[in-house]
């Protein structure tokens, strides 16, 4: 291919810094070679920065429909911008153009990033229905405006479209729909149901209850029946191309070693795979038969238990104690249903109610999919963005983040886990790119089947592990050391004094949760707390109110850290590794341009750079807005090795840090 420059406009070209350039791709090349040449041409042009970003040419306006009216709007069409210079060869963008999409979980972290990426890469998507549950006085539209669009996540779209243009673009593309995944029919009104089923072509189900120790009835209603309800909705969509279900890689439960990307089917039981039945104490239950997991029976059990407990709580009570007893009854009810979920999960080989009910959701999809084309994406621990919409974007505190923050605040000197284990972390934008690539692959496959007259869709559900434990494992010890290095270079600040919090010199991986709890208690000045509390019992009034308040803070902090250790130990000592053969095959099948636009290069992810330069600073800035000591943190491999060696040889005893530093 050849490149020529001129200072006069070229038909179909685009102004670029006052210089007009055109590319000629010889037709003698093969089709793949011409596609590569076009992609290379666009890549070369992208390096010459234009006065405005793609799609912000104020001279061009389009009209968008809002309700029954049409208003002018600068719609940034990437396809239109590239059409005059060789055409847009992105298969992903082409598939998404003019599509109608249904998205659940759009107020959650992952789905928001998915939505932003979708609108950024293909603004010519026809419409996105966002099923949002009203909360309090905030209806679906208010939640869309306050909890989604108002975030910095959408800043680059604002900049691309301009203020009024952005508002018009959002109104034209996003349709908030009141709904509830916890009820049959997804809580849609008849008119909304009709609109969705007549027009929807892609269904993306990302909503879930991610609480590890959720009530069993709540968890099955959202995580097991939620996918079924969305599948039922998808079956009614006459134009459906594909349904994407977001699961979790940790549905592999208590399995050990590399695990293939295979969807669960009714009857699958990890406990049976391990040739043992596990009860809530991790011991073999000799009285259990070898029956597999029946998700429908578990759902009935959960709802039946909730009804029985509610009936018990509704028994007559004396009027003087109704309010107190009611609160206690609700608390007891929750505790019993939480315990039931945990016991059932461990009985069948899963570590908690969350992953257990997510596996049940997969089983139901496999059993009831029939002719619906479905793809399952299983991310591991989803953390801050690597590249898009900008490095470090994160909302809220994700699973690995409490460990990071607790160490930075001096509350822990390490964590319980497997020193030879891995912490499977993945950037959110990489997960989104896997989702987009997977849905396009499956949706395109179904389109080709329809065109050829082959409508057999009874094959197995394709599964993609968006994970790093086999492609680029992050050792748990290395993770803790990187966290240590960051806070040594940029310590957090005391709330009151503004003085830097000096983190522990050594970072430990505790093999026993009891050792972790003991060490953590001592770091909360537990010896003093125990002594003064005992003294107060023997001689009431012997300690001041300030001392008593200090003791209460220490006890509360320690309880939270103890609970964190109990919840997270199954993940920091996780024995399974997530095979990613399908993800590799998916990436290899993508065109060069799509691999550049939608990257998920897990193998080349630099963990030290990602954690210390992107994720932790982003966590502090966007999720917590806490202060750090000014200055860049320079972390070299030499420095890291030196600290690792120091931590192995040092025998220093660390002095406790009082919890009030948090």
VOGU-3710 file (C-alpha; in Angstrom, 3 decimals, decimal comma):
1> xxxxxxxxxx> 0,000/0,000/0,000  1,073/3,542/-0,691  0,612/6,871/1,059  0,386/10,273/-0,673  0,049/13,749/0,793  -1,512/16,908/-0,581  -2,655/20,241/0,799  -5,966/20,137/-1,061  -8,996/18,311/0,248  -9,476/14,755/-0,912
11> xxxxxxxxxx> -12,987/13,568/-1,558  -14,214/11,712/1,476  -11,121/12,635/3,445  -10,910/14,312/6,870  -8,942/17,391/7,895  -5,876/16,449/9,935  -3,690/19,325/11,160  -4,020/21,188/7,866  -2,541/18,348/5,825  -4,623/16,144/3,589
21> xxxxxxxxxx> -3,546/12,574/3,223  -4,928/9,709/1,244  -4,096/6,043/1,218  -4,180/3,729/-1,739  -4,516/0,021/-1,101  -3,678/-2,054/-4,190  -6,584/-4,303/-5,117  -4,088/-6,977/-6,104  -3,624/-7,765/-2,425  -5,684/-10,505/-0,822
31> xxxxxxxxxx> -8,730/-9,501/1,244  -6,945/-10,040/4,615  -3,945/-8,093/3,372  -6,156/-5,207/2,243  -7,874/-5,193/5,648  -4,504/-5,106/7,399  -3,320/-2,297/5,102  -6,404/-0,236/5,886  -5,927/-0,777/9,637  -2,266/0,239/9,373
41> xxxxxxxxxx> -3,252/3,355/7,470  -5,697/4,392/10,157  -3,164/3,629/12,899  -0,617/5,908/11,169  -3,153/8,704/10,904  -4,126/8,325/14,578  -0,586/9,272/15,594  -0,954/12,708/13,967  -3,112/14,478/16,528  -5,955/16,496/15,100
51> xxxxxxxxxx> -7,322/19,680/16,707  -10,361/17,717/17,851  -10,951/14,096/18,726  -12,796/11,803/16,376  -16,447/12,703/16,108  -16,195/16,289/17,408  -16,297/18,161/14,103  -18,653/21,020/14,890  -19,383/21,570/11,208  -21,274/18,303/11,003
61> xxxxxxxxxx> -24,578/17,788/12,760  -27,075/14,985/12,716  -30,616/14,915/13,954  -31,575/12,517/16,700  -35,061/11,482/17,680  -36,192/12,082/21,260  -39,713/10,861/21,684  -41,655/12,312/18,747  -39,246/15,205/18,141  -36,007/15,503/16,236
71> xxxxxxxxxx> -33,229/17,748/17,529  -29,808/18,577/16,104  -26,958/16,701/17,741  -23,277/16,241/17,003  -23,345/12,459/16,919  -19,805/11,148/16,819  -19,941/8,316/14,333  -16,608/6,548/14,273  -17,853/4,521/11,338  -18,683/7,709/9,440
81> xxxxxxxxxx> -15,348/9,297/10,331  -13,417/6,347/8,935  -15,679/5,522/6,019  -13,953/7,990/3,732  -10,504/6,643/4,485  -10,771/2,985/3,662  -13,872/2,049/5,675  -14,260/0,728/9,232  -12,964/-2,835/9,218  -13,815/-3,491/12,872
91> xxxxxxxxxx> -16,044/-6,546/13,029  -17,165/-5,648/16,558  -18,233/-2,134/15,623  -19,958/-3,341/12,475  -21,949/-5,943/14,395  -23,051/-3,422/17,038  -24,120/-0,735/14,572  -27,868/-0,057/14,634  -28,474/-2,769/17,269  -31,014/-2,629/20,083
101> xxxxxxxxxx> -29,582/-3,891/23,365  -31,022/-4,759/26,777  -28,681/-4,345/29,751  -29,242/-5,285/33,393  -27,062/-4,291/36,333  -26,302/-0,908/34,752  -25,925/0,740/38,174  -23,101/-1,711/38,943  -19,407/-1,185/38,314  -18,877/-3,646/35,462
111> xxxxxxxxxx> -22,051/-2,836/33,522  -21,359/0,912/33,667  -17,949/0,423/32,085  -19,531/-1,887/29,498  -22,113/0,785/28,659  -19,519/3,539/28,330  -17,289/1,435/26,088  -20,261/0,484/23,930  -21,280/4,114/23,389  -17,686/5,184/22,819
121> xxxxxxxxxx> -16,854/2,594/20,203  -20,219/2,414/18,460  -22,291/5,575/18,971  -24,470/4,413/16,094  -26,021/1,737/18,287  -29,759/2,178/17,885  -30,897/1,994/21,503  -29,919/0,541/24,887  -32,717/-0,412/27,280  -31,453/-0,216/30,875
131> xxxxxxxxxx> -33,569/-2,260/33,262  -33,209/-0,371/36,541  -35,018/-1,045/39,789  -36,478/2,109/41,384  -35,000/2,814/44,800  -36,869/4,918/47,323  -38,017/8,133/45,671  -35,570/7,677/42,778  -37,168/6,150/39,716  -35,245/4,512/36,883
141> xxxxxxxxxx> -34,557/7,789/35,040  -33,324/9,567/38,162  -30,997/6,685/38,962  -29,683/6,764/35,397  -28,900/10,462/35,700  -27,463/10,407/39,232  -25,758/7,021/39,484  -24,566/6,471/35,923  -24,365/9,480/33,630  -23,119/11,920/36,274
151> xxxxxxxxxx> -19,947/9,893/36,905  -16,465/10,865/35,627  -16,658/7,553/33,771  -18,525/9,359/30,968  -16,251/12,420/30,776  -14,641/11,468/27,477  -18,090/11,115/25,917  -19,012/14,545/27,270  -15,888/15,993/25,748  -16,556/14,298/22,426
161> xxxxxxxxxx> -20,151/15,509/22,108  -20,103/18,794/24,026  -22,530/19,685/26,819  -25,902/19,883/25,045  -24,832/17,384/22,432  -23,994/14,852/25,139  -27,401/15,279/26,798  -29,179/14,821/23,480  -27,034/11,814/22,633  -27,789/10,128/25,966
171> xxxxxxxxxx> -31,518/10,803/25,637  -31,510/9,351/22,143  -29,517/6,211/22,972  -30,362/5,226/26,568  -33,855/4,253/27,674  -34,271/3,639/31,427  -36,898/0,979/32,052  -38,324/0,321/35,548  -37,955/-3,334/36,391  -37,227/-5,869/39,095
181> xxxxxxxxxx> -35,214/-9,040/38,510  -36,677/-10,448/41,715  -40,138/-10,988/40,219  -41,411/-12,977/37,256  -41,593/-10,983/34,062  -38,696/-8,843/35,367  -41,282/-6,346/36,645  -41,773/-4,783/33,197  -44,923/-2,897/32,305  -46,896/-4,302/29,338
191> xxxxxxxxxx> -45,777/-1,423/27,110  -42,092/-1,801/28,029  -42,302/-5,555/27,579  -43,782/-5,078/24,122  -41,133/-2,549/23,073  -38,280/-4,739/24,256  -39,532/-8,024/22,806  -40,257/-6,419/19,424  -36,887/-4,693/19,006  -34,190/-6,217/21,243
201> xxxxxxxxxx> -31,392/-8,068/19,465  -28,784/-8,385/22,252  -29,473/-9,131/25,920  -26,647/-8,587/28,423  -27,410/-9,811/31,941  -24,897/-8,387/34,409  -27,039/-7,910/37,526  -26,302/-10,050/40,579  -26,180/-10,113/44,347  -22,434/-10,222/45,064
211> xxxxxxxxxx> -22,616/-10,459/48,846  -20,739/-13,596/49,895  -22,947/-14,256/52,915  -26,319/-13,176/51,547  -29,584/-14,645/52,803  -30,214/-17,877/50,943  -33,668/-16,855/49,701  -32,398/-13,483/48,443  -29,371/-15,036/46,718  -31,351/-17,706/44,835
221> xxxxxxxxxx> -33,987/-15,175/43,824  -31,417/-12,878/42,195  -28,532/-15,150/41,152  -30,417/-18,311/40,183  -33,879/-17,118/39,169  -32,655/-13,773/37,782  -30,885/-15,432/34,814  -33,956/-17,623/34,223  -36,216/-14,571/34,085  -33,892/-12,809/31,642
231> xxxxxxxxxx> -33,740/-15,985/29,554  -37,543/-16,080/29,490  -37,518/-12,477/28,291  -34,894/-13,259/25,646  -37,042/-16,124/24,333  -39,785/-13,592/23,591  -37,459/-11,349/21,546  -38,141/-12,185/17,912  -34,979/-10,461/16,640  -32,603/-11,861/19,259
241> xxxxxxxxxx> -29,044/-12,501/18,092  -27,342/-13,363/21,376  -27,688/-13,289/25,161  -24,663/-12,670/27,379  -24,701/-13,848/30,976  -22,046/-12,514/33,356  -21,146/-15,199/35,876  -17,953/-15,471/37,957  -14,852/-17,623/37,551  -15,215/-18,609/41,191
251> xxxxxxxxxx> -18,211/-20,815/40,383  -15,460/-23,440/40,166  -15,867/-23,613/43,914  -13,628/-25,979/45,846  -12,127/-27,581/42,772  -8,345/-27,954/42,591  -6,011/-27,244/39,678  -6,712/-25,994/36,156  -10,377/-25,828/35,267  -11,832/-25,809/31,760
261> xxxxxxxxxx> -14,323/-23,243/30,489  -17,419/-25,411/30,739  -20,903/-24,348/31,821  -22,594/-26,144/34,700  -25,491/-28,482/33,978  -28,290/-29,628/36,260  -26,940/-32,369/38,501  -23,338/-31,162/38,509  -21,893/-31,184/42,014  -18,331/-30,257/42,900
271> xxxxxxxxxx> -18,574/-32,307/46,066  -19,294/-35,372/43,959  -16,363/-34,489/41,730  -14,143/-34,459/44,804  -15,641/-37,782/45,902  -16,842/-36,371/49,202  -19,761/-34,500/50,617  -18,794/-31,413/52,585  -20,850/-30,009/55,405  -20,459/-26,595/57,014
281> xxxxxxxxxx> -17,392/-27,806/58,945  -15,575/-29,092/55,878  -16,002/-32,760/56,901  -17,413/-35,707/55,007  -21,103/-36,354/55,618  -21,527/-40,111/55,659  -25,330/-39,919/55,751  -25,573/-38,075/52,422  -26,304/-39,892/49,213  -24,518/-39,093/45,971
291> xxxxxxxxxx> -27,386/-37,156/44,397  -26,257/-34,238/42,291  -27,229/-30,619/42,727  -30,814/-29,850/41,721  -31,103/-26,032/41,541  -34,896/-26,136/41,478  -35,009/-28,139/44,715  -32,576/-25,696/46,348  -34,745/-22,759/45,302  -37,798/-24,430/46,821
301> xxxxxxxxxx> -35,829/-25,125/49,995  -34,712/-21,508/50,314  -38,192/-20,062/49,824  -39,777/-22,671/52,056  -37,321/-21,889/54,857  -37,990/-18,159/54,467  -41,758/-18,707/54,650  -41,457/-20,884/57,738  -39,198/-18,368/59,463  -41,508/-15,491/58,530
311> xxxxxxxxxx> -44,516/-17,336/59,919  -42,613/-17,953/63,137  -41,618/-14,293/63,341  -45,244/-13,243/62,809  -46,504/-15,149/65,869  -48,498/-13,095/68,452  -46,432/-11,016/70,862  -47,205/-8,754/73,768  -47,705/-5,158/72,623  -45,025/-3,760/74,978
321> xxxxxxxxxx> -42,288/-5,732/73,241  -43,509/-5,808/69,643  -40,947/-3,374/68,179  -37,915/-4,824/69,959  -38,969/-8,410/69,310  -39,666/-7,610/65,663  -36,151/-6,273/65,134  -34,638/-9,252/66,924  -36,810/-11,631/64,907  -35,696/-10,080/61,626
331> xxxxxxxxxx> -32,069/-10,301/62,707  -32,459/-13,920/63,769  -34,290/-14,708/60,537  -31,469/-13,239/58,478  -28,822/-15,124/60,444  -30,630/-18,450/60,034  -31,114/-17,978/56,300  -27,482/-16,908/55,883  -26,364/-20,019/57,766  -28,639/-22,203/55,633
341> xxxxxxxxxx> -27,161/-20,834/52,408  -23,599/-21,347/53,607  -24,333/-24,904/54,748  -25,974/-25,834/51,443  -23,111/-24,319/49,466  -20,436/-26,236/51,361  -22,478/-29,419/51,221  -22,275/-29,398/47,423  -18,683/-28,147/47,148  -18,875/-24,343/46,940
351> xxxxxxxxxx> -17,273/-21,951/49,407  -20,157/-19,511/49,936  -23,716/-18,664/48,960  -22,675/-16,204/46,247  -20,756/-18,617/44,024  -23,164/-21,445/44,842  -26,203/-19,552/43,559  -24,260/-18,215/40,547  -23,481/-21,841/39,611  -27,179/-22,650/40,019
361> xxxxxxxxxx> -27,950/-19,827/37,582  -25,637/-21,422/35,011  -27,318/-24,776/35,519  -30,737/-23,300/34,839  -29,529/-21,527/31,709  -28,017/-24,761/30,389  -31,221/-26,637/31,119  -33,681/-24,119/29,670  -31,772/-22,402/26,853  -33,336/-24,454/24,051
371> xxxxxxxxxx> -32,897/-22,354/20,888  -31,534/-19,203/22,561  -27,904/-18,396/21,669  -26,149/-17,758/25,003  -22,583/-16,970/25,948  -21,263/-16,949/29,534  -18,427/-14,654/30,606  -16,791/-15,520/33,921  -14,564/-12,741/35,288  -12,415/-13,326/38,356
381> xxxxxxxxxx> -11,799/-10,409/40,785  -12,720/-7,311/38,766  -10,614/-4,287/39,685  -9,765/-0,828/38,316  -9,436/-0,002/34,623  -6,106/-0,565/32,911  -6,729/1,792/29,968  -10,345/2,821/29,484  -12,155/5,057/29,984  -8,960/6,178/31,719
391> xxxxxxxxxx> -6,360/4,297/33,785  -7,362/3,684/37,383  -11,107/4,262/37,104  -12,924/2,353/39,811  -16,154/2,787/41,693  -16,476/1,578/45,246  -14,225/-0,825/47,102  -13,859/-4,121/45,271  -12,894/-7,493/46,757  -9,104/-7,117/46,929
401> xxxxxxxxxx> -9,268/-3,488/48,010  -10,073/-3,931/51,728  -6,762/-5,818/52,067  -4,907/-2,963/50,355  -6,525/-0,285/52,480  -6,225/-2,173/55,766  -2,479/-2,507/55,241  -2,119/1,122/54,163  -3,899/2,221/57,347  -1,601/0,100/59,485
411> xxxxxxxxxx> -4,396/-2,174/60,637  -2,892/-5,443/59,397  0,609/-6,735/58,774  -0,499/-9,335/56,233  -3,384/-11,647/55,514  -4,414/-15,247/55,812  -3,846/-17,230/52,628  -1,578/-19,540/50,666  1,923/-18,160/50,186  2,221/-20,255/47,021
421> xxxxxxxxxx> -1,244/-19,307/45,841  -2,389/-16,680/43,383  -4,756/-13,745/43,613  -6,712/-13,728/40,364  -7,281/-10,068/39,503  -8,426/-8,659/36,175  -8,912/-5,026/35,025  -12,528/-4,094/34,379  -11,918/-2,818/30,833  -10,341/-6,137/29,862
431> xxxxxxxxxx> -13,472/-7,955/31,062  -15,674/-5,584/29,064  -13,625/-6,248/25,934  -14,021/-10,009/26,393  -17,774/-9,503/26,750  -18,008/-7,469/23,548  -15,809/-9,813/21,524  -17,670/-12,899/22,797  -21,142/-11,560/22,083  -20,124/-10,524/18,586
441> xxxxxxxxxx> -18,605/-13,938/17,871  -21,683/-15,802/19,066  -24,125/-13,322/17,538  -22,365/-13,436/14,176  -22,400/-17,225/14,309  -26,146/-17,223/14,785  -26,619/-14,731/11,942  -24,632/-16,989/9,604  -26,690/-20,002/10,701  -29,921/-18,175/9,914
451> xxxxxxxxxx> -28,685/-17,092/6,494  -27,721/-20,679/5,675  -30,965/-22,105/7,026  -29,249/-23,927/9,930  -31,169/-22,984/13,087  -29,911/-25,728/15,418  -28,887/-23,904/18,598  -28,874/-26,810/21,013  -25,089/-26,924/21,360  -23,248/-26,306/24,610
461> xxxxxxxxxx> -23,003/-22,782/25,972  -19,589/-21,233/25,249  -17,837/-20,009/28,412  -14,988/-17,507/28,721  -12,802/-17,152/31,808  -11,767/-13,492/31,929  -9,039/-14,331/34,415  -5,260/-14,401/34,891  -4,439/-17,347/37,155  -3,173/-19,532/34,302
471> xxxxxxxxxx> -2,085/-16,921/31,745  -0,297/-14,508/34,105  -0,545/-15,658/37,742  -0,090/-13,040/40,463  1,485/-14,732/43,482  -0,245/-13,724/46,715  3,063/-12,881/48,414  4,093/-10,700/45,474  0,739/-8,926/45,656  1,286/-8,086/49,324
481> xxxxxxxxxx> 4,836/-6,914/48,649  3,699/-4,601/45,853  1,101/-3,135/48,190  3,797/-2,657/50,830  6,114/-0,920/48,376  3,386/1,483/47,362  2,518/2,618/50,878  6,179/2,844/51,870  6,599/5,357/49,046  3,234/7,101/49,395
491> xxxxxxxxxx> 1,796/6,547/52,879  -1,746/7,451/53,808  -2,271/10,404/56,130  -3,733/10,577/59,613  -7,187/12,146/59,562  -6,570/14,537/62,449  -2,857/15,327/62,438  -2,141/14,843/58,736  0,981/12,859/59,653  1,896/9,934/57,383
501> xxxxxxxxxx> 0,877/6,464/58,547  3,958/4,264/58,545  2,936/0,795/57,319  4,340/-2,385/58,881  7,903/-3,168/57,852  7,216/-6,840/57,199  4,288/-8,336/55,338  3,195/-11,820/56,331  1,028/-14,536/54,832  -0,672/-16,259/57,738
511> xxxxxxxxxx> -1,317/-19,961/57,263  -3,983/-19,953/59,973  -6,868/-17,547/60,358  -6,449/-17,711/64,136  -2,879/-16,429/63,809  -4,119/-13,604/61,606  -6,813/-12,700/64,129  -4,306/-12,736/67,011  -1,812/-10,569/65,164  -4,571/-8,180/64,128
521> xxxxxxxxxx> -5,875/-7,946/67,697  -2,419/-7,041/68,958  -2,153/-4,368/66,264  -5,337/-2,821/67,646  -3,544/-2,508/70,986  -5,481/-5,549/72,126  -3,382/-6,113/75,262  -4,317/-2,661/76,593  -7,950/-3,073/75,547  -8,208/-6,450/77,285
531> xxxxxxxxxx> -6,540/-5,167/80,438  -8,601/-1,987/80,761  -11,844/-3,803/79,950  -11,118/-6,383/82,653  -10,314/-3,619/85,104  -13,617/-1,893/84,312  -15,490/-5,118/85,038  -13,762/-5,585/88,368  -13,962/-1,936/89,341  -16,622/0,021/87,410
541> xxxxxxxxxx> -15,658/3,601/86,639  -11,916/2,902/86,687  -11,397/4,015/83,058  -12,387/7,315/81,459  -15,022/7,785/78,780  -12,270/8,541/76,286  -10,534/5,259/77,093  -13,811/3,376/76,842  -14,524/4,959/73,466  -11,039/3,990/72,298
551> xxxxxxxxxx> -11,672/0,404/73,386  -14,967/0,287/71,485  -13,281/1,540/68,305  -10,564/-1,096/68,630  -13,101/-3,883/69,195  -15,239/-2,780/66,264  -12,230/-2,529/63,939  -10,944/-5,935/64,980  -14,378/-7,502/64,448  -14,518/-6,102/60,916
561> xxxxxxxxxx> -11,026/-7,393/60,136  -11,834/-10,790/61,623  -14,966/-11,042/59,483  -12,950/-9,967/56,443  -10,493/-12,780/57,093  -13,303/-15,284/57,398  -14,992/-14,150/54,161  -11,870/-13,758/52,029  -9,785/-16,757/53,124  -11,427/-19,069/50,550
571> xxxxxxxxxx> -10,264/-16,656/47,822  -6,759/-15,860/49,087  -6,105/-19,590/49,535  -7,979/-20,607/46,404  -6,875/-23,922/44,913  -8,469/-23,813/41,452  -6,906/-22,107/38,424  -9,027/-20,779/35,591  -8,134/-22,158/32,184  -8,503/-19,605/29,386
581> xxxxxxxxxx> -8,267/-21,613/26,174  -11,512/-20,132/24,869  -10,354/-16,597/25,649  -7,116/-17,171/23,750  -9,006/-18,627/20,808  -11,398/-15,677/20,883  -8,540/-13,176/20,778  -6,673/-15,050/18,048  -9,799/-15,003/15,870  -10,171/-11,224/16,138
591> xxxxxxxxxx> -9,057/-8,906/13,353  -5,963/-6,788/14,016  -8,032/-3,642/14,398  -10,381/-5,273/16,895  -7,457/-6,575/18,948  -6,230/-2,992/19,172  -9,648/-1,488/19,949  -10,766/-4,215/22,373  -7,581/-5,547/24,007  -7,420/-8,229/26,682
601> xxxxxxxxxx> -3,741/-9,102/26,732  -3,694/-10,826/30,106  -0,314/-12,474/29,552  1,576/-9,193/29,209  -0,030/-7,392/32,159  2,734/-5,913/34,357  1,418/-6,470/37,872  3,741/-4,045/39,624  2,949/-1,257/37,190  -0,768/-1,976/37,202
611> xxxxxxxxxx> -1,131/-2,125/40,982  1,300/0,606/42,061  0,862/3,110/39,232  -2,742/2,547/38,177  -4,995/0,589/40,489  -4,007/1,738/43,993  -3,789/5,452/43,062  -7,122/5,110/41,264  -8,674/3,381/44,273  -7,577/6,169/46,594
621> xxxxxxxxxx> -8,671/8,925/44,209  -11,984/7,678/42,859  -13,336/5,305/45,497  -12,103/6,836/48,760  -10,797/10,332/47,972  -8,232/10,009/50,756  -5,021/12,011/51,000  -1,566/10,669/50,231  1,890/12,125/50,632  2,580/14,211/47,485
631> xxxxxxxxxx> 5,097/12,903/44,992  5,417/10,095/42,520  6,227/6,604/43,701  9,218/5,173/41,923  9,204/1,392/42,152  11,984/-0,460/40,410  12,577/-4,180/40,134  15,815/-3,727/42,087  13,950/-2,000/44,917  11,293/-4,691/44,960
641> xxxxxxxxxx> 13,882/-7,462/45,163  15,677/-5,662/47,988  12,482/-5,316/50,020  11,584/-8,947/49,375  14,981/-10,072/50,656  14,713/-7,747/53,652  11,331/-9,132/54,605  12,702/-12,677/54,498  15,639/-11,980/56,815  14,320/-9,367/59,249
651> xxxxxxxxxx> 13,241/-10,532/62,704  12,096/-7,142/63,959  8,975/-7,074/66,103  6,487/-4,433/64,964  4,821/-2,198/67,527  1,027/-2,164/67,476  -0,875/0,575/65,647  -4,110/1,736/67,239  -7,205/1,437/65,062  -8,034/5,133/65,404
661> xx> -5,542/5,809/62,614  -8,222/4,615/60,217
//
